[in-house]
Amino acid sequence: MNTTWEKYKSLPNASNVTRAQLSNGIVVLLRNNPYSSAISMAGYVSAGAAHDANKKLGLADFVARALKYGTQKYDFNQIYNLLESCGANLGFSGSTHNTNFSGKALSEDLPMMLDLLRQTLEQPTFPKNEVAMLRDQMLTGLQIRAQDTRAQAAMNFDHMLYGDDHPYGRPTDGFIETIQAISVEDLHTFHQTHYGPRGMVMAITGNIDPQATINTLETAIGDWTNPNQAPELVIPTPVAPTSPQRKDAVLPDKFQTDLVMGTPGPCRKSPDYLKAVLGNNILGQFGLMGRIGDVVRDQAGLAYHASTSLNATSISGVWEVIAGVNPSNLDRAIDLIKSELERFRSTKVEPEELADSRANLIGRLPISLESNAGVAYLLLRIERFDLGLDYLQTYINELNATTAEDIQDVAVKYINFDQLVISSAGPARESESAE
């Protein structure tokens, strides 16, 4: 029996979420949780790695990480002590499209958190000593990444799928040589050029009064301006591969090979997206019941782990299979995964399989939204992809309406072996293991 929205109407929706726009254009989304003594805050500014020049790739990420290392009002130790004194946290990270921030605090400490957010976003000082220490940390992370089979397989996969010239084909944290090339002046220039209220979105959930919080936000950050802020970058739609591609990277002294393989998938705004989500859950994400894991790992014993994922932005998507295998079993695992993908394309899923997967996806909703942070991140996704505040009701209704024929249609449409990209990273292989 289909699960209706009535059962879940207490989840975030247009009746219990407040959306407002501050005087400077910042969009805020607020939801009260009277049963919590704390708040979660999350958001983003339009200052992502898509703006990075190839020679200084990782600049946006560098700036994001450095925001908390000192401002005109607070030095590094003062920021640390402010957060520690009340058990709060505030963090920043870079991505292709945005610089993201998140924080948690007691409700009574929200004004302090907003003051700190304003200072770090508007007036970072990028002190030379702290920047030097941060650079060392980033370089160490890149050295570790170079020896991480999973990271290398994923990075090479993105590069083959999207190419040299597209932002999605580049690692947001850069390379050793590009991080070494970034100066303190570069950090200041990037910040002055790209940080500002245009395109900024934030969500606050927890024990708050939405209208009073809007007033607090207006006072705290509603007057932030940057007349020199660059226009939001329009990222072009990626061009899909025209033929299959494969790369096997050799990392000596490793024991496991990590595998990433996949094809272009639906973008987040595509009418195919939720049908593909349901199909992906059946194919390889539904816990131990996913087909790929069941066949490749449990039945054939060719993988330590095997699953699928569906990742999407507003302009593109990718349908991936991820597995960790014994190096000698790599080709056999690839062949078996291909066989399962072809079966998924050519045969409709069973009614029971469809019903179980639908119930799993819908049943996970309350659990994923149990925390203030979970709700905040949902609200950000709703705003970013213009899904509407009644998205969860739409989500449930669309899952209930999806048929086995729909799933087969999206499988045939997107799992295209002529566009299949295969990337592995691990030790050199001598031969396939014997049958």
N, C-alpha and C positions, 0 to 999 in steps of 0.2 A: 504493500500500500504506500502511495506517495505521501511524504511528509509535507504538510502545508505550512505556510508562513505563520498561521495563527499560533502555533507552538513556540515560535521564535520571535514574536513581535516585540519582546523586551530588549532584543539586541539593537545595536545602533541603527537608527533610521531617522527620517525627516522629522518625526514627532519628538525625538529626545536628543537631537544634535543641533547645535546652533552654529550657523555659518555667518561670518561677518567680514567686512573689509575695513581696515584701518585707514586713516586719512592719507597715508603715504602709499596705499595700494596693497599692503601685506594682507593676505587672506588668512583668517584664523578659523579653526574648527574646534568647538568646545563641547564636552559631554560631562555632565555631573555624575559622579558615583558617590552617593552619600554614605556608603558603607566602607569607604576608604579614608584613611587619615593622610594619605599621600597624594601626590600628583605625578603624572608622567608628561613630559613635554618632548615633542619631536617635530622636526621640520627640515626645510632645505632652502638654500639660496641657489640661484642660477649661475654657479661658478664651478663648472665641472671640467674634467680632463679633455673634453672635446675642444677646448680652447688652447690646449698645449701645443706648442711647436714640437716637431719631431726631435729636434736637438735638445729640447728641455722637457721631454716627456716626464711626467711625475710632478710638474710644478704645482698644479691645482691641488694634488694630494698633499704636497709639502706644505703649502699655505694652510690647508685645513688642519693639519696636525700641529702647526705652529701657533695657531690662534690663541691657545691657552697658555703660552709661554711668557706672556707679559702684555699689558695694555697701558695706555696712558694713565689710567687710574690705579691699576693694580700690577704689581710685579708677580713673577711666577709663584713665589712663596705665599704671597697674600691670596692669590687665587686658590692655591692648594689648601690653605688654612681655612678660608671661607667655606669651602665645600666640606672639608673634614669636620669642622666644628659643628655642623648640623647633619652629618651623615648623608649629604647630598652628592650627586655626581653630575658631570656635564662633559660630553665628549663630542668630537667632530671627526668626520671621515670624508674622503673624497670618492666620487664616482664619475662615470663618464658624463652624465648630464648635470650633476649638482654637487654642492658641498652639503653634506647632511649633518644634522646635530640632534642630540637626544640628551635628556636629563631626567633625574628623579629627585624629589625632595618632599618634605612635609608640606602640607597645604599652606601653613603659615609662613613658609620660606619662599613662596612663589615670587614676591617682589624682589628679593635678593637674587633669585635665579634669573629673573628678567633683566635686572641691572647688569649682571655678569654676562648674560647673553648679548646685550647691547654693546657692552665694552669690547668683548672679544670679536664680534662681527664688525664693529665700526672702527675701533681704535687699537688694533694690535700693533705692537712695536717691533716684533721680530728681533729681540736682543741677540747680538752676535754670538755670545757664548752658548746660550740655549739653542740657537739654530745649529751651531756646530755639533752639539751633543745629539740633537735630533737627526741631523744628517748621518752621523755615525750609526745611530739606531736603524735608520732606513737602509743604509748600505749593508749592514749586517743582515737585515731581513731579505734583501735581494740576493745576498750570497746563499742564504738558506733556501730561497725559492729556486735558485739555479740547480740545487741538488734534490729538489722535491719532485718526485715522479708525477704525482697528481697535478701539481701546479704547472709543470712543463707540458704535460699532455693537454691540459685545458688551454694554456696560452697558445700553443701551436695550432690547436683546433680553431680558436677564434681568428688567428692570423690567416689560416687557409680559407675559412668560411667568408671572412669579410674583406680580406686583402690588405695591402700596404697603406692605402690612402684613406681608409674609413676609420673613424674613432673607435668603433666596436672591435676592430682588429688589433688594437694596441693595449698593452697593460696600463692601467691607470696609475700604478706606482712606479712606472718608468723602468729604466735600466741603470746599472751602476754608473756608466759614463754620462748619462743624462742628469742624474742626481748630483754628480760631482760638478757638472757645468752650471748648476743653479746658484746664483748669488743672492745675498740678502736684498740687494736692490731689485732683483727679479721678483722676490716675494712681495715687496712693497708695490711694485708696478702692477702685478697681477691683482692684488687686493684692491688697489685704487680703481682699476679698470672694470672689475667684474662683480665686486661686492656692493650690494645695495638692495633696496626694498622691492624693486621690480622683479616679479617672478617668485618672490618669497612666499612660502606657505608654512604655517605651523599649526600643530594640534596640541591641545592640552586636555587631559582627562583626569578625573579624580574628584576629590571633595572640593568642588568649586561652585560658585554662583556664576553662571555664564555671563549675565549682563554686567555684574560687578567686575568680572575678569576682563571683559572687553574694555571697560573703563581703565583698568589697571594697565592693560596692554597699550592702550592709546597713550597713556602718560609715559610708559616705559620706552616704547619703540615706535610710536605712531608719528613722531616727528623726524625720524631718521631719513635722510635724503642723500643721494649721490647723483648730482646732475651730470656727472661724467661717466655714469655706469653704461657700459657697452650694451648694445641691443642683444637680446637673447639669440643665441646661435641656432640656426636652423640646420639640423643634421640631415643629410640626404638619406633617402631610403637605400639600403644596401642592395647591391647587385648580386643575385644568387649565382653560385658556381654553375658553369655550363658543362662540367664533366666531373666524374668522381676524383677525389684527391685523397692521398694517404701520406703520412709522415711517421716514421718510427725513430724517435730520438733515443740515442744510447747514453745512459748514465751509468758509468762504471760503479762497481761495488754495491749495487742495489740487488735486492732479492725479489722484489715484486715489480710487475709491469702494470702501470695504470693506463686505462683505455678510455678515450672519449670518442664517440662516433655519433653522427646525426646529420640532419638536414634542416633547411629553413622551415620554420613553422609559422603559425598565424600571429599577427601583431595583436597587442592587447585590446585594441578597439574592434577587431574583426568579429563578425557574427559567428565565425567558426571557433572562437577562442574557448568558450565554455564547453562546447562539444569535444574539443581536443583535450581540455582539462579532464573531463570524465574518461575519455579514451586513454589518456596517459596514466590515470590512476589504475586502470585495468592492466595496461601494458607493463608497468613496472614501478609504480609508486605506492601501491596499496599494501604496505607492510610486507610481510612474508608471502602474501598471496599474489603479488605481481607476477605476471607471466614470465618476464625476463629473468627475474631472480629465481623463480621456481624451476625453469628449464635449464638455465645456464649454470646456476650455482647448485641447487639442490639435486636435480636429476643427473646432470652430466658431470658435476663436480669440477667444472672448468674455471670457476671464479671464487674468490674469497667474498666478494660482494658484487652485486649487479642490480642496477635500478635505472629508471628513466626520469627525465625532468623536462618540463615545458617552461621555457623562459621567454618573456616577451616585453618589448617596449612599445611605445606608441607607434613606431614605424616598422618594426620587424619582430621576428621571433625565431626561436630555434628549438627543435625537438631532439633531445640528446639521450644517448645511452651511456652510462658510466659504469665501469667495472674495474676491479683489481684482480689480476690473474697471475698464475705462474708463467714466467716468460716462455717456457716451452709449449704452453697451451694457447698462446696468443692467437694464432691463425685459426685454430679450431674454435675458439670462443667467438671470434669475429664471424666465422661462417655460420655458427649456430644462432648468433644474434640476428644476422641477416635472414636466416630461415624463419625466425620468430616474427620479424618485422613483415616478411612476406605473408605469413599466415594471418597476421593482424590486418593486412591489406585485403586479403582475398576471402576471408571468412568472417561472417558477422559474429559478434560476441554473443554468448549464451544469455538468455533472459535472467537467470539467477546471478550470473556474473555481473550483469548490468545493474541489477537491483542492489546487490551487496555493495558495489562500488559507489552507487548513488547515495545509499544510506551512510556509508563511511564519510563521504565528503560533506554531507549535510550535518551529520552527527558531530563532526570535528569543529563546527562553527563555534558553539558555546565554549568549548575548551580553548580554542585559539583566542577568544575574546574575553577570557576570564580575568586577565590582568589589564591594568590601565594602559600599559605600554602596548599590548596587543590591539586595543581599541584605537590608540593614537596612530599606530602604523597603518591600520585599516583606513582611517579617515584620510591620511595622506595619500594612499593609493587611490581612493575614491576621487579626491580632488585632482590629482595629477593626470588621471586618465579620463576625467570628466564623466564618471560613472553615475553620478546622482546619489543623493543621500538615501534613496530607497533601493540601493544596489543589492543589499542582502536579500530582499524579497524577490527582486529580479533574478538573482543568482539561484535561489531555491526553485523558482518557477521554471527557469530554463533547464536546470538539471532534471527536473521532473518530466519536462517535455522532450528531452533528448532520447532518441530511439537507437536501436542497434544499427539501423540503416544510416542514421546521421553519423555515428562513430566510424563506420566503414567508409563513408564518403570523405570525411576529413583525413582518415588514414591514407586513402588513395591519393588525395589531393596533395598532402604535405610530405609523406614518407616516400620520397622520390629517389630511387637508387642512382639515377643519373646525376644527382646533386649530393651524393653521400660523401661526407668528409670523415676520414678516420685518422685519429692521432693517438699514438702510444708513446710512452716514455718508460724506460727500464733498462736492465742490463742487456748486454749482447746475447743473442740467442744462438745456440748450436743447432738445434733441430726441434721439430715438434715431438712431443712425447708419443710413445707407441700406443697404438690402440689397445 
